[in-house]
Amino acid sequence: MVHGLVLLALGPGEMCRPLYTRLYGADSPREAGGQAGGPAASQLRHQLHRLRGKEQLAAVGRQVKSSCILARQAANKVLPDFGCVIGEESAGPQDPDLGVFRLPAGDLFAEETTVVWMAVLSLGFALICDPCENLMLAENTLRLLVKYFTEHLRLLVHSNDVVLKTDRIEAIVNTFLPHGQLMFINCCFIQSLEKELNASVFK
C-alpha cells in the first residue's frame, strides 16, 4: 500500500516546493470525517488533518531533496538550476537519480514507512510506502508515473504549469496507482492502461 505521493521542485538553496501531493488510506483527509461533534467539528478536523498531511508530505519532500543532493554529489553531478524544463527532449537523455530511505514510526507517520524517490533534472518524485511493500514494484510504478508525467505535462517548474494541469496529473495517478495500490503489470497491460489514459486526457 502507498500512503502518499509527492511531486516537488528542487529549487536552489533551501527552496523545496511541493507541486502536487496525494495522501491515501487512513492518512487521507477523506477518511478523517464521520466522528462525533457535528458538521462544524467534523469540518475543523478535516482541515486540521489536511494541514497535517501537507506538512508531512512537505517534510518528506525536504528529505527527498537532501537525499538527491547527496546522491548527486557522490556521483559528481550538479543539481540543475531552478527553472529547468522537463520535456520529451530534455528528460529523454537524462539518467534519473533514484534512492530509498526509511522514516521511523512516529517521525512523520504513526507507523514506519519507506520512501522510494526519483529525481529528473530539477523535479523530484516520491512514493511513501508500507515498510513491507515490494520495493522493485514501487520503483517500477514510480518510473511509469514519471514517464507519463513528463510525456503528458511537459513540466515547466518555474511556472504554474503543474497547477494548471492537475487534472492530467490526477488521470495519470488514478491510472497507474489506483487508490494507492501498486499493480503487477506487463507490457500488454501497460498498453491497455495507456489507451485508457489517452482517452481520458484527450477526451
MARVO-371780 format. One record per residue: residue number from 1; residue in three letters; z, x, y of N, C-alpha, C in turn. Coordinates in Angstrom, 2 decimals, padded with zeros to 5 digits, always signed. Example, Ala and Ser with C-alpha at 12.3 -4.5 7.8 and 13.67 -1.06 7.14 Angstrom:
BEGIN
<site 1,'ALA',<+007.80,+013.19,-005.69>,<+007.80,+012.30,-004.50>,<+007.80,+013.20,-003.30>>
<site 2,'SER',<+007.08,+012.85,-002.25>,<+007.14,+013.67,-001.06>,<+007.87,+012.90,+000.03>>
//
This chain:
BEGIN
<site 1,'MET',<+000.00,+000.85,-001.20>,<+000.00,+000.00,+000.00>,<+000.00,+000.88,+001.24>>
<site 2,'VAL',<-000.82,+000.49,+002.23>,<-000.87,+001.18,+003.51>,<+000.02,+000.41,+004.49>>
<site 3,'HIS',<+000.92,+001.12,+005.16>,<+001.81,+000.50,+006.14>,<+001.17,+000.41,+007.52>>
<site 4,'GLY',<+000.28,+001.34,+007.82>,<-000.29,+001.34,+009.16>,<-001.51,+002.23,+009.27>>
<site 5,'LEU',<-002.28,+001.99,+010.32>,<-003.48,+002.75,+010.64>,<-003.42,+003.13,+012.11>>
<site 6,'VAL',<-003.76,+004.38,+012.42>,<-003.75,+004.86,+013.80>,<-005.06,+005.56,+014.10>>
<site 7,'LEU',<-005.66,+005.21,+015.23>,<-006.82,+005.90,+015.78>,<-006.40,+006.40,+017.15>>
<site 8,'LEU',<-006.45,+007.72,+017.38>,<-005.92,+008.25,+018.62>,<-006.83,+009.30,+019.23>>
<site 9,'ALA',<-006.70,+009.46,+020.55>,<-007.40,+010.51,+021.29>,<-006.51,+011.73,+021.37>>
<site 10,'LEU',<-007.04,+012.86,+020.95>,<-006.28,+014.11,+021.00>,<-006.57,+014.79,+022.34>>
<site 11,'GLY',<-005.82,+014.39,+023.35>,<-006.06,+014.91,+024.69>,<-005.47,+016.29,+024.89>>
<site 12,'PRO',<-005.71,+016.89,+026.07>,<-005.19,+018.23,+026.36>,<-003.69,+018.20,+026.62>>
<site 13,'GLY',<-003.04,+019.35,+026.45>,<-001.62,+019.44,+026.74>,<-000.82,+018.50,+025.85>>
<site 14,'GLU',<+000.03,+017.69,+026.47>,<+000.89,+016.77,+025.73>,<+000.25,+015.41,+025.54>>
<site 15,'MET',<-000.96,+015.23,+026.07>,<-001.59,+013.91,+026.01>,<-001.96,+013.54,+024.58>>
<site 16,'CYS',<-001.59,+012.35,+024.16>,<-001.92,+011.84,+022.84>,<-001.98,+010.32,+022.98>>
<site 17,'ARG',<-003.16,+009.77,+023.09>,<-003.31,+008.35,+023.46>,<-003.78,+007.51,+022.27>>
<site 18,'PRO',<-002.94,+006.61,+021.75>,<-003.42,+005.70,+020.70>,<-004.52,+004.80,+021.25>>
<site 19,'LEU',<-005.62,+004.74,+020.52>,<-006.75,+003.90,+020.93>,<-006.78,+002.58,+020.14>>
<site 20,'TYR',<-006.29,+002.65,+018.90>,<-006.24,+001.44,+018.07>,<-005.15,+001.66,+017.02>>
<site 21,'THR',<-004.33,+000.64,+016.80>,<-003.28,+000.72,+015.78>,<-003.22,-000.59,+015.02>>
<site 22,'ARG',<-002.76,-000.51,+013.76>,<-002.59,-001.72,+012.94>,<-001.41,-001.50,+012.00>>
<site 23,'LEU',<-000.53,-002.48,+011.94>,<+000.59,-002.46,+011.00>,<+000.35,-003.51,+009.92>>
<site 24,'TYR',<+000.81,-003.23,+008.71>,<+000.63,-004.16,+007.59>,<+001.97,-004.51,+006.96>>
<site 25,'GLY',<+001.96,-005.61,+006.20>,<+003.11,-005.99,+005.39>,<+004.34,-006.30,+006.20>>
<site 26,'ALA',<+005.50,-005.85,+005.69>,<+006.77,-006.15,+006.34>,<+006.89,-005.48,+007.70>>
<site 27,'ASP',<+006.05,-004.44,+007.95>,<+006.08,-003.76,+009.24>,<+005.29,-004.51,+010.30>>
<site 28,'SER',<+004.48,-005.49,+009.87>,<+003.64,-006.22,+010.81>,<+004.45,-007.26,+011.58>>
<site 29,'PRO',<+004.19,-007.43,+012.88>,<+004.88,-008.45,+013.66>,<+004.67,-009.85,+013.12>>
<site 30,'ARG',<+003.55,-010.06,+012.43>,<+003.26,-011.39,+011.90>,<+004.27,-011.79,+010.83>>
<site 31,'GLU',<+004.91,-010.78,+010.21>,<+005.88,-011.07,+009.16>,<+007.30,-011.19,+009.71>>
<site 32,'ALA',<+007.45,-011.04,+011.04>,<+008.79,-010.98,+011.61>,<+009.32,-012.35,+012.04>>
<site 33,'GLY',<+008.50,-013.36,+012.04>,<+008.92,-014.67,+012.51>,<+009.61,-015.48,+011.43>>
<site 34,'GLY',<+009.82,-016.76,+011.73>,<+010.37,-017.66,+010.73>,<+011.87,-017.55,+010.55>>
<site 35,'GLN',<+012.57,-016.94,+011.52>,<+014.01,-016.83,+011.40>,<+014.68,-017.84,+012.30>>
<site 36,'ALA',<+016.00,-018.00,+012.12>,<+016.74,-018.99,+012.89>,<+016.84,-018.56,+014.35>>
<site 37,'GLY',<+017.04,-019.56,+015.23>,<+017.23,-019.24,+016.64>,<+016.27,-019.96,+017.54>>
<site 38,'GLY',<+015.34,-020.70,+016.98>,<+014.42,-021.45,+017.81>,<+013.19,-020.65,+018.20>>
<site 39,'PRO',<+012.20,-021.34,+018.81>,<+010.94,-020.70,+019.19>,<+011.11,-019.54,+020.17>>
<site 40,'ALA',<+012.00,-019.68,+021.16>,<+012.19,-018.63,+022.16>,<+012.73,-017.36,+021.52>>
<site 41,'ALA',<+013.75,-017.52,+020.66>,<+014.32,-016.36,+019.97>,<+013.32,-015.72,+019.04>>
<site 42,'SER',<+012.53,-016.56,+018.37>,<+011.51,-016.04,+017.46>,<+010.46,-015.25,+018.22>>
<site 43,'GLN',<+010.07,-015.75,+019.39>,<+009.08,-015.04,+020.20>,<+009.63,-013.71,+020.69>>
<site 44,'LEU',<+010.91,-013.69,+021.08>,<+011.53,-012.46,+021.54>,<+011.58,-011.43,+020.41>>
<site 45,'ARG',<+011.96,-011.89,+019.20>,<+011.99,-010.98,+018.05>,<+010.61,-010.43,+017.77>>
<site 46,'HIS',<+009.61,-011.30,+017.89>,<+008.22,-010.88,+017.66>,<+007.82,-009.80,+018.65>>
<site 47,'GLN',<+008.16,-009.97,+019.93>,<+007.80,-009.00,+020.95>,<+008.52,-007.67,+020.73>>
<site 48,'LEU',<+009.83,-007.74,+020.39>,<+010.59,-006.52,+020.14>,<+010.05,-005.78,+018.92>>
<site 49,'HIS',<+009.70,-006.55,+017.89>,<+009.16,-005.96,+016.67>,<+007.81,-005.29,+016.97>>
<site 50,'ARG',<+007.02,-005.95,+017.81>,<+005.71,-005.40,+018.15>,<+005.86,-004.10,+018.96>>
<site 51,'LEU',<+006.81,-004.09,+019.90>,<+007.04,-002.88,+020.70>,<+007.52,-001.73,+019.82>>
<site 52,'ARG',<+008.43,-002.05,+018.89>,<+008.92,-001.01,+017.98>,<+007.78,-000.49,+017.12>>
<site 53,'GLY',<+006.90,-001.39,+016.67>,<+005.76,-000.96,+015.87>,<+004.86,-000.01,+016.64>>
<site 54,'LYS',<+004.62,-000.33,+017.92>,<+003.79,+000.54,+018.74>,<+004.44,+001.91,+018.92>>
<site 55,'GLU',<+005.76,+001.91,+019.12>,<+006.48,+003.18,+019.27>,<+006.39,+004.00,+017.98>>
<site 56,'GLN',<+006.53,+003.34,+016.83>,<+006.45,+004.04,+015.56>,<+005.07,+004.68,+015.38>>
<site 57,'LEU',<+004.02,+003.92,+015.67>,<+002.67,+004.43,+015.47>,<+002.32,+005.51,+016.49>>
<site 58,'ALA',<+002.85,+005.37,+017.71>,<+002.64,+006.41,+018.72>,<+003.31,+007.71,+018.28>>
<site 59,'ALA',<+004.50,+007.60,+017.68>,<+005.21,+008.79,+017.18>,<+004.43,+009.44,+016.04>>
<site 60,'VAL',<+003.85,+008.61,+015.16>,<+003.00,+009.15,+014.09>,<+001.81,+009.88,+014.71>>
<site 61,'GLY',<+001.22,+009.29,+015.75>,<+000.09,+009.92,+016.42>,<+000.44,+011.30,+016.97>>
<site 62,'ARG',<+001.63,+011.44,+017.55>,<+002.05,+012.73,+018.08>,<+002.20,+013.77,+016.97>>
<site 63,'GLN',<+002.71,+013.33,+015.83>,<+002.85,+014.26,+014.71>,<+001.49,+014.63,+014.14>>
<site 64,'VAL',<+000.55,+013.67,+014.14>,<-000.81,+013.97,+013.70>,<-001.44,+015.04,+014.60>>
<site 65,'LYS',<-001.25,+014.88,+015.92>,<-001.81,+015.87,+016.84>,<-001.21,+017.25,+016.59>>
<site 66,'SER',<+000.12,+017.31,+016.41>,<+000.77,+018.60,+016.16>,<+000.23,+019.24,+014.88>>
<site 67,'SER',<+000.07,+018.42,+013.83>,<-000.46,+018.93,+012.56>,<-001.89,+019.41,+012.73>>
<site 68,'CYS',<-002.68,+018.68,+013.52>,<-004.07,+019.06,+013.77>,<-004.15,+020.39,+014.50>>
<site 69,'ILE',<-003.31,+020.57,+015.53>,<-003.32,+021.81,+016.30>,<-002.96,+022.99,+015.40>>
<site 70,'LEU',<-001.93,+022.82,+014.55>,<-001.53,+023.89,+013.66>,<-002.64,+024.22,+012.66>>
<site 71,'ALA',<-003.30,+023.18,+012.13>,<-004.38,+023.41,+011.17>,<-005.55,+024.13,+011.83>>
<site 72,'ARG',<-005.87,+023.77,+013.06>,<-006.99,+024.41,+013.75>,<-006.65,+025.83,+014.18>>
<site 73,'GLN',<-005.42,+026.06,+014.54>,<-005.01,+027.43,+014.88>,<-005.07,+028.32,+013.65>>
<site 74,'ALA',<-004.64,+027.78,+012.50>,<-004.68,+028.56,+011.26>,<-006.11,+028.89,+010.85>>
<site 75,'ALA',<-007.05,+027.99,+011.20>,<-008.45,+028.20,+010.85>,<-009.25,+028.81,+012.01>>
<site 76,'ASN',<-008.54,+029.26,+013.05>,<-009.18,+029.85,+014.24>,<-010.16,+028.89,+014.90>>
<site 77,'LYS',<-009.80,+027.60,+014.89>,<-010.60,+026.61,+015.59>,<-009.94,+026.29,+016.92>>
<site 78,'VAL',<-010.70,+025.70,+017.82>,<-010.18,+025.33,+019.14>,<-010.21,+023.82,+019.27>>
<site 79,'LEU',<-009.12,+023.24,+019.76>,<-009.11,+021.80,+020.00>,<-010.12,+021.46,+021.08>>
<site 80,'PRO',<-011.08,+020.55,+020.84>,<-012.11,+020.25,+021.83>,<-011.51,+019.67,+023.10>>
<site 81,'ASP',<-012.25,+019.81,+024.20>,<-011.83,+019.22,+025.46>,<-011.80,+017.71,+025.34>>
<site 82,'PHE',<-010.81,+017.10,+026.00>,<-010.74,+015.64,+026.05>,<-012.00,+015.11,+026.71>>
<site 83,'GLY',<-012.67,+014.14,+026.08>,<-013.91,+013.61,+026.64>,<-015.10,+013.91,+025.77>>
<site 84,'CYS',<-014.88,+014.63,+024.64>,<-015.99,+014.90,+023.74>,<-016.48,+013.60,+023.12>>
<site 85,'VAL',<-017.75,+013.54,+022.86>,<-018.35,+012.33,+022.32>,<-018.39,+012.40,+020.81>>
<site 86,'ILE',<-017.98,+011.32,+020.18>,<-018.14,+011.19,+018.74>,<-019.34,+010.28,+018.52>>
<site 87,'GLY',<-020.36,+010.82,+017.99>,<-021.55,+010.03,+017.73>,<-022.27,+010.59,+016.53>>
<site 88,'GLU',<-023.38,+010.03,+016.18>,<-024.10,+010.45,+014.99>,<-024.51,+011.91,+015.09>>
<site 89,'GLU',<-024.97,+012.34,+016.27>,<-025.45,+013.69,+016.42>,<-024.29,+014.69,+016.46>>
<site 90,'SER',<-023.21,+014.34,+017.21>,<-022.12,+015.29,+017.39>,<-021.19,+015.36,+016.20>>
<site 91,'ALA',<-020.97,+014.21,+015.53>,<-020.00,+014.19,+014.44>,<-020.58,+014.70,+013.14>>
<site 92,'GLY',<-021.90,+014.60,+012.98>,<-022.53,+014.96,+011.72>,<-022.20,+016.34,+011.22>>
<site 93,'PRO',<-022.45,+017.42,+012.01>,<-022.27,+018.77,+011.52>,<-020.82,+019.26,+011.54>>
<site 94,'GLN',<-019.91,+018.48,+012.04>,<-018.53,+018.93,+012.19>,<-017.78,+018.80,+010.87>>
<site 95,'ASP',<-017.00,+019.85,+010.56>,<-016.10,+019.78,+009.41>,<-014.79,+019.16,+009.88>>
<site 96,'PRO',<-014.43,+018.00,+009.36>,<-013.19,+017.38,+009.82>,<-011.97,+018.15,+009.35>>
<site 97,'ASP',<-010.92,+018.10,+010.14>,<-009.64,+018.66,+009.74>,<-008.89,+017.57,+008.99>>
<site 98,'LEU',<-008.24,+017.95,+007.90>,<-007.59,+016.96,+007.05>,<-006.22,+017.47,+006.63>>
<site 99,'GLY',<-005.24,+016.59,+006.59>,<-003.91,+017.01,+006.19>,<-003.03,+015.86,+005.75>>
<site 100,'VAL',<-001.85,+016.20,+005.25>,<-000.88,+015.22,+004.76>,<+000.51,+015.68,+005.18>>
<site 101,'PHE',<+001.35,+014.74,+005.59>,<+002.76,+015.07,+005.80>,<+003.60,+013.84,+005.46>>
<site 102,'ARG',<+004.88,+014.09,+005.20>,<+005.79,+013.01,+004.83>,<+006.76,+012.71,+005.96>>
<site 103,'LEU',<+007.13,+011.46,+006.06>,<+008.15,+011.02,+007.01>,<+009.36,+010.56,+006.20>>
<site 104,'PRO',<+010.51,+011.20,+006.37>,<+011.71,+010.81,+005.60>,<+012.14,+009.38,+005.91>>
<site 105,'ALA',<+012.81,+008.77,+004.97>,<+013.34,+007.43,+005.18>,<+014.29,+007.42,+006.37>>
<site 106,'GLY',<+014.12,+006.43,+007.25>,<+014.97,+006.30,+008.41>,<+014.50,+007.12,+009.60>>
<site 107,'ASP',<+013.47,+007.95,+009.41>,<+012.95,+008.73,+010.53>,<+012.20,+007.81,+011.49>>
<site 108,'LEU',<+011.09,+007.25,+011.04>,<+010.36,+006.26,+011.83>,<+010.32,+004.91,+011.13>>
<site 109,'PHE',<+010.32,+004.94,+009.78>,<+010.28,+003.71,+009.00>,<+011.50,+003.67,+008.09>>
<site 110,'ALA',<+011.84,+002.48,+007.64>,<+013.04,+002.31,+006.83>,<+012.94,+003.09,+005.53>>
<site 111,'GLU',<+011.74,+003.15,+004.95>,<+011.53,+003.86,+003.70>,<+010.67,+005.10,+003.94>>
<site 112,'GLU',<+010.73,+006.02,+003.02>,<+009.91,+007.22,+003.11>,<+008.42,+006.85,+003.08>>
<site 113,'THR',<+007.63,+007.51,+003.89>,<+006.19,+007.25,+003.93>,<+005.43,+008.57,+003.91>>
<site 114,'THR',<+004.16,+008.47,+003.53>,<+003.26,+009.62,+003.53>,<+002.12,+009.33,+004.49>>
<site 115,'VAL',<+001.78,+010.28,+005.34>,<+000.71,+010.12,+006.33>,<-000.46,+011.02,+005.94>>
<site 116,'VAL',<-001.61,+010.41,+005.72>,<-002.85,+011.14,+005.48>,<-003.66,+011.08,+006.77>>
<site 117,'TRP',<-004.03,+012.24,+007.32>,<-004.70,+012.25,+008.61>,<-006.00,+013.04,+008.58>>
<site 118,'MET',<-006.86,+012.71,+009.52>,<-008.13,+013.41,+009.67>,<-008.44,+013.51,+011.16>>
<site 119,'ALA',<-009.02,+014.62,+011.57>,<-009.40,+014.82,+012.97>,<-010.85,+015.28,+013.04>>
<site 120,'VAL',<-011.62,+014.62,+013.90>,<-013.01,+014.98,+014.15>,<-013.18,+015.14,+015.65>>
<site 121,'LEU',<-013.54,+016.37,+016.07>,<-013.62,+016.66,+017.49>,<-012.30,+016.27,+018.18>>
<site 122,'SER',<-012.33,+015.40,+019.16>,<-011.09,+015.07,+019.88>,<-010.54,+013.70,+019.50>>
<site 123,'LEU',<-010.84,+013.24,+018.30>,<-010.28,+011.98,+017.80>,<-009.49,+012.24,+016.53>>
<site 124,'GLY',<-008.37,+011.55,+016.38>,<-007.56,+011.64,+015.18>,<-007.45,+010.28,+014.50>>
<site 125,'PHE',<-007.34,+010.31,+013.18>,<-007.24,+009.08,+012.39>,<-006.14,+009.30,+011.36>>
<site 126,'ALA',<-005.35,+008.26,+011.08>,<-004.26,+008.42,+010.12>,<-003.98,+007.13,+009.38>>
<site 127,'LEU',<-003.65,+007.27,+008.09>,<-003.18,+006.17,+007.27>,<-001.74,+006.47,+006.89>>
<site 128,'ILE',<-000.84,+005.50,+007.10>,<+000.57,+005.63,+006.75>,<+000.78,+004.88,+005.44>>
<site 129,'CYS',<+001.10,+005.61,+004.37>,<+001.09,+005.03,+003.03>,<+002.46,+005.11,+002.36>>
<site 130,'ASP',<+002.62,+004.32,+001.29>,<+003.77,+004.46,+000.42>,<+003.78,+005.87,-000.16>>
<site 131,'PRO',<+004.96,+006.46,-000.41>,<+005.01,+007.83,-000.94>,<+004.39,+007.96,-002.33>>
<site 132,'CYS',<+004.33,+006.86,-003.08>,<+003.77,+006.90,-004.43>,<+002.28,+006.55,-004.45>>
<site 133,'GLU',<+001.68,+006.37,-003.27>,<+000.28,+005.98,-003.20>,<-000.62,+007.13,-003.68>>
<site 134,'ASN',<-001.78,+006.78,-004.20>,<-002.77,+007.76,-004.65>,<-003.37,+008.45,-003.43>>
<site 135,'LEU',<-003.03,+009.73,-003.21>,<-003.47,+010.43,-002.01>,<-004.98,+010.66,-001.99>>
<site 136,'MET',<-005.57,+010.89,-003.15>,<-007.02,+011.06,-003.20>,<-007.72,+009.78,-002.78>>
<site 137,'LEU',<-007.20,+008.65,-003.24>,<-007.78,+007.36,-002.86>,<-007.59,+007.11,-001.37>>
<site 138,'ALA',<-006.42,+007.46,-000.84>,<-006.17,+007.30,+000.59>,<-007.12,+008.18,+001.40>>
<site 139,'GLU',<-007.33,+009.42,+000.96>,<-008.24,+010.32,+001.67>,<-009.67,+009.77,+001.64>>
<site 140,'ASN',<-010.12,+009.29,+000.48>,<-011.47,+008.75,+000.38>,<-011.65,+007.53,+001.28>>
<site 141,'THR',<-010.62,+006.67,+001.31>,<-010.68,+005.49,+002.18>,<-010.73,+005.90,+003.64>>
<site 142,'LEU',<-009.92,+006.89,+004.02>,<-009.91,+007.37,+005.40>,<-011.27,+007.96,+005.77>>
<site 143,'ARG',<-011.87,+008.71,+004.87>,<-013.21,+009.27,+005.13>,<-014.23,+008.16,+005.34>>
<site 144,'LEU',<-014.13,+007.10,+004.55>,<-015.05,+005.96,+004.71>,<-014.86,+005.30,+006.07>>
<site 145,'LEU',<-013.60,+005.07,+006.43>,<-013.32,+004.44,+007.72>,<-013.87,+005.28,+008.87>>
<site 146,'VAL',<-013.61,+006.60,+008.82>,<-014.08,+007.49,+009.89>,<-015.61,+007.48,+009.95>>
<site 147,'LYS',<-016.24,+007.50,+008.79>,<-017.71,+007.48,+008.73>,<-018.27,+006.25,+009.44>>
<site 148,'TYR',<-017.72,+005.08,+009.14>,<-018.26,+003.86,+009.74>,<-017.80,+003.68,+011.18>>
<site 149,'PHE',<-016.61,+004.20,+011.52>,<-016.22,+004.19,+012.93>,<-017.24,+004.96,+013.77>>
<site 150,'THR',<-017.59,+006.15,+013.32>,<-018.50,+006.99,+014.10>,<-019.91,+006.41,+014.13>>
<site 151,'GLU',<-020.32,+005.79,+013.03>,<-021.67,+005.22,+012.98>,<-021.80,+003.97,+013.83>>
<site 152,'HIS',<-020.81,+003.11,+013.78>,<-020.92,+001.81,+014.43>,<-020.40,+001.80,+015.86>>
<site 153,'LEU',<-019.52,+002.75,+016.20>,<-018.89,+002.68,+017.52>,<-019.43,+003.68,+018.52>>
<site 154,'ARG',<-020.01,+004.80,+018.03>,<-020.41,+005.88,+018.93>,<-019.25,+006.19,+019.88>>
<site 155,'LEU',<-018.11,+006.50,+019.32>,<-016.87,+006.60,+020.08>,<-016.96,+007.58,+021.23>>
<site 156,'LEU',<-016.60,+007.12,+022.40>,<-016.59,+007.94,+023.60>,<-015.15,+007.93,+024.11>>
<site 157,'VAL',<-014.39,+008.99,+023.85>,<-012.95,+008.92,+024.03>,<-012.48,+009.04,+025.47>>
<site 158,'HIS',<-013.37,+009.34,+026.42>,<-012.90,+009.41,+027.80>,<-013.08,+008.07,+028.52>>
<site 159,'SER',<-013.49,+007.04,+027.79>,<-013.71,+005.73,+028.42>,<-012.93,+004.67,+027.66>>
<site 160,'ASN',<-013.15,+003.42,+028.03>,<-012.51,+002.31,+027.33>,<-013.43,+001.73,+026.27>>
<site 161,'ASP',<-014.38,+002.53,+025.82>,<-015.37,+002.06,+024.87>,<-014.72,+001.51,+023.61>>
<site 162,'VAL',<-013.66,+002.19,+023.13>,<-012.99,+001.75,+021.91>,<-012.34,+000.39,+022.12>>
<site 163,'VAL',<-011.70,+000.20,+023.27>,<-011.05,-001.07,+023.56>,<-012.07,-002.20,+023.59>>
<site 164,'LEU',<-013.24,-001.91,+024.16>,<-014.27,-002.94,+024.28>,<-014.88,-003.30,+022.93>>
<site 165,'LYS',<-014.72,-002.41,+021.94>,<-015.33,-002.65,+020.64>,<-014.28,-002.90,+019.56>>
<site 166,'THR',<-013.17,-003.50,+019.95>,<-012.10,-003.76,+018.99>,<-012.59,-004.67,+017.86>>
<site 167,'ASP',<-013.49,-005.59,+018.16>,<-014.00,-006.49,+017.13>,<-014.72,-005.71,+016.03>>
<site 168,'ARG',<-015.43,-004.65,+016.40>,<-016.11,-003.83,+015.40>,<-015.11,-003.02,+014.58>>
<site 169,'ILE',<-014.10,-002.50,+015.25>,<-013.06,-001.78,+014.52>,<-012.41,-002.70,+013.50>>
<site 170,'GLU',<-012.07,-003.92,+013.92>,<-011.44,-004.89,+013.02>,<-012.35,-005.19,+011.83>>
<site 171,'ALA',<-013.64,-005.32,+012.08>,<-014.58,-005.63,+011.00>,<-014.61,-004.49,+009.98>>
<site 172,'ILE',<-014.63,-003.25,+010.46>,<-014.66,-002.09,+009.56>,<-013.37,-002.00,+008.76>>
<site 173,'VAL',<-012.24,-002.14,+009.44>,<-010.93,-002.04,+008.77>,<-010.77,-003.16,+007.74>>
<site 174,'ASN',<-011.14,-004.38,+008.10>,<-011.00,-005.51,+007.19>,<-011.92,-005.38,+005.97>>
<site 175,'THR',<-013.04,-004.67,+006.14>,<-013.98,-004.50,+005.03>,<-013.49,-003.45,+004.04>>
<site 176,'PHE',<-013.04,-002.31,+004.53>,<-012.70,-001.19,+003.65>,<-011.20,-001.01,+003.41>>
<site 177,'LEU',<-010.38,-001.74,+004.14>,<-008.93,-001.68,+003.94>,<-008.35,-003.10,+004.07>>
<site 178,'PRO',<-008.78,-004.02,+003.21>,<-008.34,-005.42,+003.34>,<-006.84,-005.58,+003.11>>
<site 179,'HIS',<-006.16,-006.13,+004.10>,<-004.72,-006.40,+004.02>,<-003.92,-005.13,+003.71>>
<site 180,'GLY',<-004.47,-003.97,+004.09>,<-003.76,-002.72,+003.86>,<-003.79,-002.23,+002.42>>
<site 181,'GLN',<-004.69,-002.77,+001.61>,<-004.79,-002.37,+000.21>,<-005.90,-001.35,+000.02>>
<site 182,'LEU',<-005.57,-000.22,-000.61>,<-006.59,+000.77,-000.96>,<-007.37,+000.28,-002.16>>
<site 183,'MET',<-008.69,+000.48,-002.14>,<-009.54,-000.02,-003.21>,<-010.25,+001.12,-003.93>>
<site 184,'PHE',<-010.37,+001.00,-005.25>,<-011.20,+001.92,-006.02>,<-012.64,+001.39,-005.94>>
<site 185,'ILE',<-013.51,+002.12,-005.26>,<-014.87,+001.64,-005.07>,<-015.88,+002.73,-005.43>>
<site 186,'ASN',<-016.98,+002.31,-006.05>,<-018.04,+003.25,-006.38>,<-019.20,+003.07,-005.39>>
<site 187,'CYS',<-020.26,+003.81,-005.59>,<-021.38,+003.78,-004.65>,<-021.99,+002.39,-004.51>>
<site 188,'CYS',<-022.14,+001.69,-005.64>,<-022.73,+000.34,-005.59>,<-021.85,-000.61,-004.80>>
<site 189,'PHE',<-020.53,-000.51,-005.01>,<-019.60,-001.38,-004.29>,<-019.62,-001.05,-002.80>>
<site 190,'ILE',<-019.73,+000.24,-002.47>,<-019.80,+000.64,-001.06>,<-021.03,+000.04,-000.41>>
<site 191,'GLN',<-022.16,+000.07,-001.10>,<-023.38,-000.50,-000.55>,<-023.23,-001.99,-000.32>>
<site 192,'SER',<-022.55,-002.67,-001.25>,<-022.32,-004.10,-001.09>,<-021.43,-004.39,+000.11>>
<site 193,'LEU',<-020.36,-003.59,+000.25>,<-019.47,-003.77,+001.39>,<-020.18,-003.44,+002.70>>
<site 194,'GLU',<-021.06,-002.45,+002.66>,<-021.79,-002.08,+003.87>,<-022.69,-003.22,+004.33>>
<site 195,'LYS',<-023.32,-003.91,+003.39>,<-024.15,-005.06,+003.74>,<-023.32,-006.15,+004.40>>
<site 196,'GLU',<-022.13,-006.41,+003.83>,<-021.25,-007.41,+004.43>,<-020.82,-006.99,+005.83>>
<site 197,'LEU',<-020.53,-005.70,+005.99>,<-020.11,-005.19,+007.29>,<-021.23,-005.35,+008.31>>
<site 198,'ASN',<-022.43,-004.95,+007.96>,<-023.56,-005.07,+008.89>,<-023.82,-006.52,+009.26>>
<site 199,'ALA',<-023.65,-007.42,+008.30>,<-023.86,-008.84,+008.57>,<-022.82,-009.37,+009.54>>
<site 200,'SER',<-021.56,-008.90,+009.41>,<-020.50,-009.39,+010.30>,<-020.57,-008.75,+011.67>>
<site 201,'VAL',<-020.98,-007.48,+011.74>,<-021.02,-006.76,+013.02>,<-022.20,-007.19,+013.87>>
<site 202,'PHE',<-023.33,-007.41,+013.23>,<-024.56,-007.68,+013.99>,<-024.99,-009.15,+013.95>>
<site 203,'LYS',<-024.11,-010.03,+013.50>,<-024.50,-011.44,+013.44>,<-024.58,-012.04,+014.84>>
//
